[in-house]
Structure formats: structure tokens, C-alpha cells
Amino acid sequence: MTKGDAMKNTRWSINLALPALVLAWLLSGCAATRSTFDVPIAQAPSDTTKGFVKITQVRDQRRFETAPRNPSTPSLQNPEEIHDPAITARAIARKRGGYGNAMADILLPEGRTVEQLVREAVAKAVQEKGYAVVNEQSPAFARALPLAVDIQQFWSWATPGFWQVSAEFEGILLLKSEALLVNPQEAIRGYSIVKGMAITDEVWQQVMQQGVAHLVEQVKAKIKNPAEN
């Protein structure tokens, strides 16, 4: 190999390595600190109400692990917080460094929980199907169709790559209702993925909002039309 060939190979190696190094730097910088933001869900009341629904229960049944192998498994940077419901109820994502190492978390704001967020998403699906969601103060509460929800998964995570990084969201809900659903129990899954050179808080919000929107559509698909009740 000539000296010129060696120099060309060196430049080629540097050019290949540079994007990975830049990506690692971008990821590590924003991944080191905990982020807090909301995932707002715009309610869209139906123009005509053809039935009533009461959401009787929403339970967060996610399992957090200290150091899971799969980044889609809920976890926290501070292991002692895994047993603190004040934190786990708000946890929605875990960041990762440029080489895939788990780092800081993402939480909903104080006073806001995953159970509340999922309740709003389910309520949106119900309303868009033509029902009104009522509470105990409503005269229609007694005759409203009951719906219970178990949250089995609600999480976002990052997967580093050589040229780009992926942010993903997965939500899995178990819906329970004898009268409202196609079957007495329905498991539904919402998913989204956003790819780019770096994952900012805006990207995290984007992938979660897209995932929740998909979750809403999946819930709607399992709810009977009001005319069927």
C-alpha cells in the first residue's frame, strides 16, 4: 500500500466515524438530565351525543425494572425511585446516551399522571365514537355504560444508530366492558417512531403525541357504535 493510499483510507475512516461521534455527543448532552413536560390531549366533543359512558377505573399496572435489557421496559435512573409511586406514576420515558447506555428519565409535570393522560385519551376515543363521558354528578351516570382500563405499557425509549437515532413509543391497554366493547375484554396497542440525528424534548413530545393518537384510534376501533347498544 502506498503512502497516498494509506492517507485515503485514514480520511475514509475518519469520515465514517465522524457522524457516529457527533451523534454520540448530541445524545449524551441532552440525555444526562431529567426532563419534565406534558403530553396534552385535545378533547373533541361529539356534535351529537347518542349514548353515555362512565370510565369507572384506570389502573397503572406497569412494571419498572432497575436495569432492564430491553429499553422498552420502564426504568428510572435512580433505582430507589422505582418504589416511589409519586415518581413512577409520572414516568413516561428513559433517555439513552450515544452508545445505548441508559441515562436520565422523562416525567410528566407534578400533579399529572399516566393514569390521567390515558383516561383523557380513552375519553377522546369514546367521544369521537359518539358517546358523552359522564361523572357521578351527571343525571345520566346510572345508565351510562361502564368502561375500565388497565395500563400494561406506556413508555418511550431511544435506540441509537450509526447515522441516526430512533425515538419510539408503545402503549398497551386492556379495556374491560360487557356492553361497550366488541368483546368483554380488548387488548389494544398504540405505536409510533420518529427518526433523526438527535432526540430533543420536542422529538420526545412528538413521538408520544403520535403514539397516543394511534392509541386513540385503536380504542375507537374496539368500541361499539351507539346504535348497537
C-alpha positions as CSV (number, residue, x, y, z in Angstrom):
1,M,0.0,0.0,0.0
2,T,1.4,3.4,-1.0
3,K,1.5,6.4,1.4
4,G,-1.2,8.0,-0.7
5,D,-3.5,5.0,-0.3
6,A,-2.9,4.9,3.4
7,M,-3.9,8.6,3.7
8,K,-7.0,8.0,1.7
9,N,-8.0,5.1,3.9
10,T,-7.4,7.2,7.0
11,R,-9.6,10.0,5.7
12,W,-12.3,7.5,4.7
13,S,-12.3,6.0,8.2
14,I,-12.5,9.5,9.8
15,N,-15.4,10.4,7.6
16,L,-17.2,7.3,8.6
17,A,-16.5,7.7,12.3
18,L,-17.4,11.4,12.5
19,P,-21.2,11.1,12.1
20,A,-21.2,8.4,14.9
21,L,-19.1,10.6,17.2
22,V,-21.3,13.7,16.5
23,L,-24.4,11.6,17.2
24,A,-23.0,10.2,20.4
25,W,-22.1,13.8,21.5
26,L,-25.6,15.1,20.7
27,L,-27.3,12.2,22.5
28,S,-25.1,12.4,25.6
29,G,-25.6,16.1,26.0
30,C,-29.4,16.1,26.3
31,A,-29.6,12.6,27.9
32,A,-27.8,13.5,31.1
33,T,-30.5,15.5,32.7
34,R,-34.1,14.7,33.6
35,S,-36.8,16.3,31.5
36,T,-40.3,17.2,32.5
37,F,-43.1,18.0,30.1
38,D,-46.8,17.3,29.4
39,V,-48.4,15.3,26.6
40,P,-51.6,17.3,26.0
41,I,-54.7,15.6,24.5
42,A,-57.1,17.9,22.8
43,Q,-60.7,16.8,23.5
44,A,-63.1,16.8,20.6
45,P,-66.7,16.6,21.9
46,S,-69.2,15.0,19.5
47,D,-71.8,17.3,17.9
48,T,-74.5,14.8,18.7
49,T,-74.5,12.5,21.8
50,K,-76.0,9.1,21.2
51,G,-75.0,7.4,24.4
52,F,-73.3,7.8,27.7
53,V,-70.1,6.2,29.1
54,K,-68.5,6.2,32.6
55,I,-64.9,5.4,32.9
56,T,-65.0,3.5,36.2
57,Q,-61.3,2.8,36.7
58,V,-57.9,3.4,35.1
59,R,-55.1,1.4,36.7
60,D,-51.4,1.8,36.0
61,Q,-50.0,-1.7,36.1
62,R,-46.6,-1.1,34.5
63,R,-43.6,-2.9,36.0
64,F,-40.4,-0.9,36.5
65,E,-37.0,-2.6,36.5
66,T,-33.7,-1.4,37.7
67,A,-31.5,-2.3,34.7
68,P,-33.7,-3.9,32.0
69,R,-32.0,-5.4,28.9
70,N,-34.8,-4.1,26.7
71,P,-35.1,-0.3,26.6
72,S,-38.8,-0.5,26.1
73,T,-39.1,-1.8,29.7
74,P,-39.9,1.1,32.1
75,S,-36.9,2.0,34.3
76,L,-35.5,5.0,36.2
77,Q,-32.0,6.5,36.6
78,N,-32.3,6.4,40.4
79,P,-33.1,2.8,41.4
80,E,-34.6,3.9,44.7
81,E,-37.3,5.8,42.9
82,I,-38.7,2.6,41.3
83,H,-40.6,2.1,44.6
84,D,-41.8,5.7,44.8
85,P,-45.3,5.9,43.2
86,A,-45.1,9.7,43.2
87,I,-42.3,9.3,40.5
88,T,-43.4,6.1,38.7
89,A,-46.9,7.5,38.2
90,R,-45.4,10.4,36.2
91,A,-42.6,8.5,34.4
92,I,-43.1,8.2,30.6
93,A,-39.6,7.7,29.1
94,R,-35.9,6.9,29.6
95,K,-33.2,8.6,27.6
96,R,-30.1,6.9,26.3
97,G,-26.5,8.0,25.6
98,G,-24.8,7.8,22.2
99,Y,-23.7,4.2,22.9
100,G,-27.0,3.0,24.1
101,N,-26.3,3.4,27.8
102,A,-29.4,4.2,29.9
103,M,-29.4,7.7,31.3
104,A,-32.0,10.3,32.6
105,D,-35.7,10.0,32.7
106,I,-38.7,12.0,31.4
107,L,-41.6,12.7,33.7
108,L,-44.9,14.3,33.4
109,P,-45.3,17.6,35.4
110,E,-46.1,17.4,39.1
111,G,-49.8,16.8,39.6
112,R,-50.1,15.0,36.3
113,T,-50.0,11.2,36.0
114,V,-50.0,8.5,33.3
115,E,-53.4,7.3,34.6
116,Q,-54.8,10.8,34.0
117,L,-53.3,11.0,30.5
118,V,-54.7,7.6,29.5
119,R,-58.1,8.5,30.9
120,E,-58.1,11.6,28.7
121,A,-57.0,9.5,25.6
122,V,-59.8,6.9,26.2
123,A,-62.3,9.7,26.8
124,K,-61.3,11.3,23.5
125,A,-61.9,7.9,21.7
126,V,-65.2,7.5,23.3
127,Q,-66.4,11.0,22.5
128,E,-65.3,10.7,18.9
129,K,-67.3,7.5,18.7
130,G,-70.5,9.5,19.6
131,Y,-70.7,9.0,23.4
132,A,-70.6,11.5,26.2
133,V,-68.3,10.7,29.1
134,V,-70.1,11.4,32.4
135,N,-69.1,11.5,36.0
136,E,-71.0,10.8,39.2
137,Q,-72.6,14.3,39.3
138,S,-74.3,13.6,35.9
139,P,-78.0,12.6,35.8
140,A,-77.0,10.1,33.2
141,F,-74.4,8.4,35.3
142,A,-76.6,5.5,36.5
143,R,-77.5,4.4,32.9
144,A,-74.0,5.1,31.4
145,L,-72.1,2.1,30.0
146,P,-69.1,1.3,32.3
147,L,-65.5,1.1,31.0
148,A,-62.5,0.0,33.0
149,V,-58.9,0.4,31.7
150,D,-55.6,-1.3,32.8
151,I,-52.4,0.3,31.6
152,Q,-50.0,-2.5,30.7
153,Q,-47.5,-0.4,28.8
154,F,-47.0,3.3,28.3
155,W,-43.4,4.1,27.5
156,S,-41.0,5.8,25.1
157,W,-37.3,5.0,24.5
158,A,-34.4,5.7,22.2
159,T,-32.3,3.4,20.0
160,P,-29.0,4.9,18.8
161,G,-27.8,4.0,15.3
162,F,-24.7,4.9,13.2
163,W,-26.3,7.6,11.1
164,Q,-29.4,8.4,13.1
165,V,-31.3,7.7,16.3
166,S,-34.9,6.4,16.7
167,A,-37.4,7.5,19.4
168,E,-40.2,5.0,19.9
169,F,-43.5,4.9,21.8
170,E,-45.6,1.9,22.8
171,G,-48.8,1.9,24.7
172,I,-50.8,-1.3,25.6
173,L,-54.2,-1.0,27.3
174,L,-56.6,-3.7,28.4
175,L,-60.1,-2.4,28.1
176,K,-63.0,-4.0,30.0
177,S,-66.7,-3.6,29.4
178,E,-69.5,-6.1,28.8
179,A,-71.7,-3.6,26.9
180,L,-69.4,-1.1,25.2
181,L,-66.8,-3.3,23.6
182,V,-66.9,-5.8,20.7
183,N,-65.6,-8.3,23.3
184,P,-65.8,-8.1,27.1
185,Q,-62.0,-7.5,27.2
186,E,-59.9,-6.0,24.4
187,A,-56.1,-5.5,24.4
188,I,-55.1,-2.7,22.2
189,R,-51.7,-1.3,21.2
190,G,-50.6,2.1,20.0
191,Y,-47.2,2.7,18.5
192,S,-45.1,5.4,16.8
193,I,-41.5,6.0,15.8
194,V,-39.6,9.2,14.9
195,K,-36.1,9.1,13.4
196,G,-33.5,11.9,13.3
197,M,-29.9,13.0,14.1
198,A,-30.7,13.8,17.7
199,I,-33.6,13.5,20.1
200,T,-34.7,16.7,21.7
201,D,-37.6,17.2,24.1
202,E,-39.6,18.3,21.1
203,V,-38.9,15.0,19.4
204,W,-39.9,13.1,22.6
205,Q,-43.1,15.0,22.7
206,Q,-43.7,14.4,19.0
207,V,-43.3,10.6,19.2
208,M,-45.5,10.4,22.3
209,Q,-48.3,12.6,20.8
210,Q,-48.2,10.5,17.6
211,G,-48.3,7.3,19.7
212,V,-51.2,8.5,21.8
213,A,-53.1,9.5,18.7
214,H,-52.6,5.9,17.4
215,L,-53.8,4.6,20.7
216,V,-57.0,6.7,20.5
217,E,-57.7,5.2,17.0
218,Q,-57.1,1.7,18.3
219,V,-59.5,2.2,21.2
220,K,-62.2,3.6,18.8
221,A,-61.9,0.5,16.7
222,K,-62.9,-1.7,19.6
223,I,-65.9,0.4,20.8
224,K,-69.4,-0.4,19.5
225,N,-71.4,2.2,17.7
226,P,-74.1,3.8,19.9
227,A,-76.8,2.3,17.7
228,E,-75.5,-1.2,18.7
229,N,-76.4,-0.6,22.4
